[in-house]
Every structure is written in C-alpha cells, then in structure tokens.
C-alpha cells in the first residue's frame, strides 16, 4: 500500500508540474512580450508615449486588484476550472485587442486580459501550494518557462516586425490556447487558505516597502525597452532576439542564487541584488549603442531573478504561512503598475535618459529600507487543520 501511495503521489506531482508549466508560460507573457507591445501600439495606433504608458498600466493594475481582492476564488471554483476559465478570457481579450482601432478600445480589452490573467495567477499559486516540495517545483517550472521564454521573445519580435501590434496580440492568443490545453493537467483542488493579512500590517513592513520601491524602478523602464533598443540602433526583431537571449541570464541567476543561499545571508544578498538591478535599469535609460543596451538587459534579467528567492525567504521568516509573501506580491504589482504612466510623462518623445532619476530614487529607497528596516515576525492566529491529502490529483474532490 505504501508503494502504491508513493507512486500515486509521484504521478500527481508530474501532472501538477505539467499544469504549472502551462500556467506560468502564460503568466510570463507580459514580461516576455510587454516591451514589444508599447512600441507596437505607438506605431500602429499612433498613441503618444503617455497613452502607451496608460495601456501598459491598466493591465497589471486590474491584475493586482484581482490578486489582492479575490484570494479565495480557487477554493470556490477549483484550481483547474479557474485557471482554464482565466486562460479562455485571455484568449478572447488578446484576439479582440488585435482588432482594436482606438485608444479606448485597446484599454478596455487590456483591462479584460488583465483580469483574466489575475484569475490564472490565483489558480497557479493555489496549485503550487499543494506541491510536496514547493521550492523544488518552483525551480523546475522556472527553468522550463525561461527556456520557452527565449523562443517566445524571439518569435514575438519577428511577428511584431511583420504585423505590428495586431499580430503581436494574436500571437499571444495562440500561445494562450496552448497554455490552456496544458493547464488542464492541473489538479482540481479547492484549498482552504488562511485569513489575509491586514493592509496596515503589510504597509508597515520594510520588506513590503523595499520590494515595492525596487519593482517600481523596473516597472518604469520595462515598457520602453523596445523603444530604447530601437533608439540604440536595433530593429524591432533584433530587440526581440536580444530580449530572448538575455533571458538566459535568468538561468545563470537561479544557479547563482542556489549556490549562495545560506541561512542569515538573505537580507545582504537581496540588498546587493536590488542595488545591481537598479544600476542595470539606470544604465538602460542611458543606452545609445547595442552593446550597452544588451549589457543592461543582461544585468537586469540576472538580478531580477537572483533577488526573488531571497526576498521570498525573508518574507517566510517574517510570516511562515506565506501570507505576507503573497500580499507583498499583490500590493507591489498594484503600486508598480503605476510606474509606466509616471515614466511615460517623463519621456515625451524619446528622451529616455530622463527616467534615470526616477529609477535611482526608487532603487535607493528600496535598498535603504530593506537594509535598515526592522523585520518583525507577524503573529497569525492558529488555523484549523484541513486535509492535505487527495485521492487523485486528476479527480474532483
């Protein structure tokens, strides 16, 4: 019986891994294709940089609102149902986005896609929480998604070069269809979650403030990566290729984080990584040649991935339930989603170097708060025990 139970658990974990890969390939699309979207919309719909910044803001804005306000949806509907439903909505939204012909229309459909993406993310996090080894499962998913992301960015750059924003969104829809099929491997689980942390608790956390500040710096620059690349002397397709190949820096960062990870080092490594990430963002705003542009992207990608495990480890030290880590992600996404609109006001035309002060200020705030802030353990009321064993990952409870 023990042998059969062990085999069943391994089988369930494989299905979970496959489903999470589908979910996370989709969730990586805003990072992989987002930089191409801004420039394509500016060219195709003749949007100003401010309008393009607004479009880049509203999608993550509604995404974070869904993430923060509706954490119990996976429990009500189940992880597989919610994930596939969200992916279906994203497919519809991306197809409609490619057919848009005005600023108002594209805003509406990107809001629709953002809300759908939030549902997919909720399903993904709820499913990941049921893994026997969350850290190992996350690492495996990250490796696969990063490798796939290289191809997505390269193909996306060429697609955008040929067909503009319409083909870009339809390409996203095609990928979403594949992800929806893969996501059907997710177990249909309805996990009980603990009560959400109060906003005041998260707002007072130096970890939350520091994370928000550093992500704000990245969020200010990221939507204009494609435009900066073109200004530096690359074509749109070459920018896509550069983004794709620099994604490989994320794999190296994962290995480096694993090698350096030791108890007590988390804060030091996180602060150092954020400082280097901010330096990469600042260097990107000043880029005028392909060499500087690509070097800046490598630094950004490497330290963005490198910092993640240590910030998560710090959050788990403060709150062992994982509630703080989830809350920080939701609120940091919500606040940093305002960054493109702010930076868009600064770069009217192509004066991207004007963003450097915003980037440096945000990075310094993040570094100082994380380095000097006091991390106080959060007390969470005890929760009633719930069953964690499931007869089958492929069957409804």
C-alpha positions as CSV (number, residue, x, y, z in Angstrom):
1,X,0.0,0.0,0.0
2,X,2.8,2.4,0.9
3,X,4.4,1.7,-2.5
4,X,1.2,2.4,-4.4
5,X,0.6,5.6,-2.4
6,X,4.2,6.8,-3.2
7,X,3.6,6.1,-6.9
8,X,0.3,7.9,-6.9
9,X,1.9,10.9,-5.2
10,X,4.7,11.0,-7.9
11,X,2.1,10.7,-10.6
12,X,0.1,13.5,-9.1
13,X,3.2,15.7,-8.8
14,X,4.0,15.1,-12.5
15,X,0.5,16.3,-13.5
16,X,0.9,19.3,-11.2
17,X,4.3,20.2,-12.8
18,X,2.8,20.0,-16.3
19,X,-0.1,22.1,-15.4
20,X,2.0,24.7,-13.7
21,X,4.3,25.0,-16.7
22,X,1.3,25.8,-18.8
23,X,0.1,28.4,-16.3
24,X,3.5,30.1,-15.9
25,X,4.3,30.2,-19.6
26,X,1.2,32.3,-20.0
27,X,2.0,34.4,-16.9
28,X,5.4,35.2,-18.3
29,X,3.9,36.7,-21.5
30,X,3.6,40.2,-20.1
31,X,7.3,40.1,-19.2
32,X,8.4,38.5,-22.5
33,X,6.2,40.4,-24.9
34,X,5.4,43.6,-22.9
35,X,8.3,45.6,-24.1
36,X,7.3,44.9,-27.7
37,X,3.7,46.0,-27.0
38,X,4.4,49.6,-26.1
39,X,6.3,50.5,-29.3
40,X,3.9,48.5,-31.5
41,X,0.9,50.4,-30.1
42,X,2.6,53.7,-30.5
43,X,3.3,52.9,-34.2
44,X,0.1,51.0,-35.1
45,X,-2.5,53.1,-33.2
46,X,-0.4,56.3,-33.3
47,X,-0.5,56.6,-29.5
48,X,1.6,59.1,-27.6
49,X,4.1,57.8,-25.0
50,X,1.7,58.8,-22.3
51,X,-1.2,56.9,-23.8
52,X,1.0,53.9,-24.3
53,X,2.1,54.2,-20.7
54,X,-1.6,54.1,-19.6
55,X,-2.2,51.0,-21.7
56,X,0.8,49.4,-20.0
57,X,-0.5,50.4,-16.6
58,X,-4.1,49.3,-16.6
59,X,-3.4,45.6,-17.4
60,X,-1.2,45.0,-14.3
61,X,-3.4,47.3,-12.3
62,X,-6.5,45.2,-12.7
63,X,-4.4,42.0,-12.4
64,X,-3.1,43.0,-9.0
65,X,-6.6,44.1,-7.8
66,X,-7.9,40.6,-8.7
67,X,-5.0,39.0,-6.9
68,X,-5.5,41.1,-3.7
69,X,-9.3,41.2,-3.5
70,X,-10.3,37.6,-4.6
71,X,-7.8,35.2,-3.0
72,X,-10.5,32.6,-2.2
73,X,-11.7,32.0,-5.8
74,X,-9.6,28.9,-6.2
75,X,-11.3,27.4,-3.1
76,X,-14.7,28.1,-4.6
77,X,-14.2,27.0,-8.2
78,X,-11.1,24.8,-8.1
79,X,-7.6,25.4,-9.5
80,X,-8.1,23.7,-12.9
81,X,-11.5,25.3,-13.6
82,X,-10.4,28.8,-12.6
83,X,-7.1,28.5,-14.5
84,X,-8.7,27.3,-17.7
85,X,-11.5,29.9,-17.4
86,X,-9.0,32.7,-17.0
87,X,-7.0,31.5,-19.9
88,X,-10.1,31.4,-22.1
89,X,-10.8,35.0,-21.1
90,X,-7.3,36.0,-22.0
91,X,-7.6,34.3,-25.4
92,X,-10.7,36.3,-26.2
93,X,-9.2,39.5,-24.9
94,X,-6.0,39.1,-27.0
95,X,-7.9,38.4,-30.1
96,X,-10.1,41.4,-29.6
97,X,-7.0,43.5,-28.7
98,X,-5.6,42.7,-32.1
99,X,-8.8,44.0,-33.7
100,X,-8.8,47.3,-31.8
101,X,-8.7,50.6,-33.7
102,X,-8.8,53.2,-30.9
103,X,-7.2,54.1,-27.6
104,X,-10.4,53.5,-25.7
105,X,-11.0,50.0,-27.3
106,X,-7.5,48.8,-26.6
107,X,-7.8,50.0,-23.0
108,X,-11.0,48.0,-22.5
109,X,-9.6,44.8,-23.8
110,X,-6.3,45.1,-22.0
111,X,-8.4,45.5,-18.8
112,X,-10.2,42.3,-19.7
113,X,-6.9,40.5,-20.3
114,X,-5.5,41.8,-17.0
115,X,-8.5,40.5,-15.0
116,X,-8.3,37.1,-16.8
117,X,-4.6,36.9,-16.0
118,X,-5.3,37.6,-12.4
119,X,-7.6,34.5,-12.3
120,X,-4.9,32.4,-13.9
121,X,-2.4,33.6,-11.3
122,X,-4.7,32.8,-8.4
123,X,-5.2,29.3,-9.8
124,X,-1.4,28.8,-10.2
125,X,-0.5,29.9,-6.7
126,X,-3.2,27.8,-5.1
127,X,-2.0,24.7,-7.1
128,X,1.7,25.4,-6.3
129,X,0.9,25.4,-2.6
130,X,-0.2,21.8,-2.8
131,X,3.2,20.6,-4.1
132,X,5.2,18.2,-1.9
133,X,8.2,20.4,-2.3
134,X,7.2,24.0,-3.3
135,X,10.8,25.1,-3.7
136,X,11.8,22.2,-6.0
137,X,8.6,22.6,-8.0
138,X,9.1,26.3,-8.5
139,X,12.7,25.7,-9.6
140,X,11.7,23.2,-12.2
141,X,8.9,25.4,-13.6
142,X,11.2,28.4,-13.7
143,X,13.8,26.5,-15.8
144,X,11.3,25.3,-18.3
145,X,9.5,28.7,-18.6
146,X,12.7,30.6,-19.0
147,X,13.8,28.3,-21.9
148,X,10.4,28.6,-23.6
149,X,10.5,32.4,-23.0
150,X,13.6,32.7,-25.2
151,X,11.7,31.3,-28.2
152,X,8.6,33.3,-27.3
153,X,10.5,36.6,-27.3
154,X,12.5,35.9,-30.5
155,X,9.4,34.8,-32.4
156,X,7.4,37.7,-30.9
157,X,9.9,40.2,-32.1
158,X,9.8,38.9,-35.7
159,X,6.0,38.7,-35.6
160,X,5.7,42.3,-34.4
161,X,8.2,43.5,-37.0
162,X,6.0,42.0,-39.7
163,X,2.4,42.6,-38.5
164,X,2.6,45.2,-35.7
165,X,0.5,45.1,-32.6
166,X,-2.3,43.1,-34.2
167,X,-0.1,40.2,-34.9
168,X,1.6,40.5,-31.5
169,X,-1.7,40.1,-29.7
170,X,-2.8,37.3,-31.9
171,X,0.5,35.6,-31.3
172,X,-0.3,36.0,-27.5
173,X,-3.7,34.4,-28.1
174,X,-2.2,31.5,-29.9
175,X,0.2,30.8,-27.0
176,X,-2.6,31.2,-24.6
177,X,-4.5,28.4,-26.4
178,X,-1.6,26.1,-26.0
179,X,-1.3,27.0,-22.3
180,X,-5.0,26.4,-21.7
181,X,-4.6,22.9,-23.1
182,X,-1.6,22.2,-20.9
183,X,-3.3,23.7,-17.9
184,X,-6.0,21.0,-18.0
185,X,-3.3,18.9,-16.3
186,X,-3.7,20.9,-13.1
187,X,-5.4,19.1,-10.2
188,X,-8.9,20.3,-9.4
189,X,-8.3,21.3,-5.8
190,X,-10.1,23.7,-3.6
191,X,-7.6,24.5,-0.8
192,X,-8.5,26.4,2.3
193,X,-6.4,29.5,2.8
194,X,-5.7,31.5,6.0
195,X,-7.2,34.9,6.6
196,X,-5.5,37.7,4.6
197,X,-3.1,40.0,6.4
198,X,-4.4,43.4,7.2
199,X,-3.4,46.2,4.9
200,X,-1.8,48.1,7.8
201,X,0.4,45.1,8.6
202,X,1.7,44.8,5.1
203,X,2.0,48.6,4.7
204,X,4.3,48.8,7.8
205,X,6.6,46.1,6.7
206,X,10.0,47.2,5.5
207,X,10.1,44.2,3.3
208,X,6.9,45.3,1.5
209,X,8.1,48.9,1.1
210,X,11.5,47.9,-0.2
211,X,10.1,45.4,-2.6
212,X,7.6,47.9,-4.0
213,X,10.3,50.6,-4.4
214,X,12.6,48.3,-6.3
215,X,9.9,46.9,-8.6
216,X,8.7,50.4,-9.3
217,X,12.1,51.2,-10.7
218,X,11.9,48.2,-13.0
219,X,8.3,48.9,-13.9
220,X,9.2,52.4,-15.0
221,X,11.7,51.2,-17.5
222,X,10.4,47.9,-18.8
223,X,7.5,49.2,-21.0
224,X,10.0,51.3,-23.0
225,X,12.7,48.6,-23.5
226,X,11.7,48.1,-27.2
227,X,11.8,51.9,-27.9
228,X,15.2,52.2,-26.2
229,X,16.5,49.4,-28.2
230,X,15.4,51.0,-31.5
231,X,17.0,54.3,-30.4
232,X,20.2,52.3,-29.7
233,X,20.4,51.2,-33.3
234,X,18.5,47.9,-33.3
235,X,15.4,46.9,-35.3
236,X,12.3,45.6,-33.6
237,X,13.1,42.0,-34.5
238,X,16.6,42.4,-33.2
239,X,15.3,43.8,-29.9
240,X,13.1,40.6,-29.7
241,X,16.2,38.5,-30.3
242,X,18.2,40.4,-27.7
243,X,15.4,40.0,-25.1
244,X,15.2,36.3,-25.9
245,X,18.8,35.5,-25.5
246,X,19.3,37.7,-22.4
247,X,16.5,35.7,-20.7
248,X,19.2,33.0,-20.4
249,X,20.8,35.2,-17.8
250,X,17.8,34.1,-15.6
251,X,19.0,30.5,-15.7
252,X,22.5,31.6,-14.5
253,X,20.9,33.7,-11.8
254,X,19.0,30.7,-10.5
255,X,22.2,28.7,-10.3
256,X,24.0,31.6,-8.5
257,X,21.2,32.0,-6.0
258,X,21.2,28.3,-5.2
259,X,25.0,28.3,-4.7
260,X,25.0,31.4,-2.4
261,X,21.8,30.6,-0.4
262,X,22.7,30.1,3.3
263,X,20.7,31.0,6.4
264,X,21.5,34.5,7.5
265,X,22.6,35.8,4.1
266,X,19.1,36.6,2.7
267,X,19.0,40.3,3.5
268,X,22.5,41.0,2.4
269,X,22.1,39.2,-0.9
270,X,18.7,40.8,-1.5
271,X,20.0,44.3,-0.9
272,X,23.1,43.7,-3.1
273,X,20.9,42.3,-5.9
274,X,18.5,45.2,-5.8
275,X,21.3,47.7,-6.0
276,X,22.7,45.9,-9.0
277,X,19.3,45.6,-10.6
278,X,18.7,49.4,-10.2
279,X,22.1,50.0,-11.7
280,X,21.1,47.9,-14.8
281,X,17.9,49.9,-15.1
282,X,19.7,53.2,-14.9
283,X,22.3,52.0,-17.5
284,X,19.5,51.1,-19.8
285,X,17.9,54.6,-19.7
286,X,21.3,56.0,-20.9
287,X,21.8,53.4,-23.6
288,X,22.8,54.7,-27.0
289,X,24.6,51.6,-28.5
290,X,23.6,48.0,-29.0
291,X,26.4,46.8,-26.7
292,X,25.3,49.0,-23.8
293,X,21.7,48.1,-24.4
294,X,22.3,44.3,-24.4
295,X,24.6,44.6,-21.4
296,X,22.0,46.5,-19.5
297,X,19.4,43.9,-20.2
298,X,21.7,41.1,-19.0
299,X,22.2,42.8,-15.7
300,X,18.5,43.5,-15.3
301,X,17.4,39.9,-16.1
302,X,20.1,38.4,-13.9
303,X,19.5,40.3,-10.8
304,X,15.7,40.3,-11.2
305,X,15.7,36.5,-11.0
306,X,18.5,36.5,-8.4
307,X,16.7,38.7,-5.9
308,X,13.4,36.8,-5.9
309,X,14.4,33.7,-3.8
310,X,16.0,35.9,-1.1
311,X,13.0,38.3,-0.8
312,X,10.7,35.3,-0.6
313,X,12.9,33.7,2.1
314,X,12.8,36.9,4.1
315,X,9.0,37.1,3.8
316,X,8.7,33.5,5.0
317,X,10.9,34.3,8.0
318,X,8.5,37.2,9.0
319,X,5.4,35.2,8.3
320,X,5.8,31.4,8.0
321,X,2.3,30.9,6.5
322,X,3.3,32.6,3.2
323,X,0.6,35.2,3.6
324,X,3.0,38.1,3.7
325,X,4.8,36.9,0.6
326,X,1.5,36.7,-1.4
327,X,0.3,40.1,0.0
328,X,3.6,41.8,-1.0
329,X,3.4,40.4,-4.5
330,X,-0.2,41.7,-4.9
331,X,0.5,45.1,-3.5
332,X,3.8,45.6,-5.2
333,X,2.2,44.7,-8.5
334,X,-0.6,47.1,-7.8
335,X,1.6,50.1,-7.0
336,X,4.3,49.4,-9.5
337,X,1.6,49.2,-12.2
338,X,1.5,53.0,-11.9
339,X,5.2,53.2,-13.0
340,X,4.6,53.2,-16.8
341,X,2.2,56.1,-16.6
342,X,4.7,58.1,-14.5
343,X,7.7,57.3,-16.7
344,X,5.5,57.9,-19.8
345,X,5.1,61.5,-18.7
346,X,8.9,61.9,-18.3
347,X,9.8,60.5,-21.8
348,X,7.6,62.5,-24.1
349,X,9.4,61.9,-27.4
350,X,12.5,59.7,-27.0
351,X,14.3,61.3,-24.1
352,X,14.6,58.1,-22.1
353,X,17.5,59.3,-20.0
354,X,15.0,61.5,-18.1
355,X,13.8,58.3,-16.4
356,X,17.2,57.8,-14.6
357,X,16.2,60.0,-11.6
358,X,13.0,58.1,-11.0
359,X,14.9,54.8,-11.3
360,X,17.7,55.8,-9.0
361,X,15.3,57.3,-6.4
362,X,13.2,54.1,-6.3
363,X,16.3,51.9,-6.1
364,X,17.8,53.9,-3.2
365,X,14.6,53.8,-1.3
366,X,14.3,50.1,-1.7
367,X,17.9,49.5,-0.7
368,X,17.8,51.7,2.4
369,X,14.5,50.4,3.7
370,X,15.5,46.8,3.2
371,X,19.0,47.3,4.7
372,X,17.9,49.3,7.7
373,X,14.3,48.3,8.4
374,X,13.4,46.0,11.3
375,X,11.8,42.8,10.2
376,X,9.3,41.8,13.0
377,X,7.7,38.4,12.9
378,X,4.0,38.6,12.2
379,X,1.7,36.8,14.6
380,X,-1.0,34.8,12.8
381,X,-4.0,33.3,14.6
382,X,-3.9,29.5,14.5
383,X,-5.9,28.0,11.7
384,X,-8.0,24.8,11.9
385,X,-6.3,21.9,10.3
386,X,-7.5,20.9,6.9
387,X,-7.0,17.8,4.9
388,X,-4.0,18.0,2.6
389,X,-4.2,14.5,1.1
390,X,-6.2,14.0,-2.1
391,X,-7.3,10.7,-3.5
392,X,-6.3,11.8,-7.0
393,X,-4.9,14.9,-8.5
394,X,-6.9,14.4,-11.6
395,X,-10.3,14.0,-9.9
396,X,-12.7,16.5,-8.4
397,X,-12.8,16.4,-4.6
